[in-house]
Every structure is written in C-alpha cells, then in structure tokens.
Amino acid sequence: MGIFWDLMQESKLEEQEAKASSLEERVNILEKELEKTRKLMTRILIALEEHIQVDIDGDGKKGA
C-alpha cells in the first residue's frame, strides 16, 4: 500500500508543478514525471512477478 500512497502524494505535487509558466518548464516536468513513472512501474512489475511467481514481461525472469 505504500507504493500507492506515494503515487497519491506525487499526484498532488504534480498538480502544483503543472502550473509552471513556460512550455519548456512544463516539458521538463513531464519528462521527470515520465521517468519516475517508468521506475515505479518497473518496481511494481518486479514485486508482482516475485509475488505470483510468473514471468509477466517475458524477460525470462520472475522478479528481479
């Protein structure tokens, strides 16, 4: 549940950041958010694969 709580908190921070004035700032914020989302999705996938012992992403490994 900690991961989902973190997501909720990040979402609230993102709302404030989304009010950035320039397009360049907005693009930079979105790029950072995309990287955070990718890292989080990887952590979730690893945890899920380890929990259910199934290779979901087809990389030949179950988890890390």
Secondary structure, DSSP 8 states (H G I E B T S, - for coil): -HHHHHHHHHHHHHHHHTT-SSHHHHHHHHHHHHHHHHHHHHHHHHHHHHHHT--SSSSS-S--
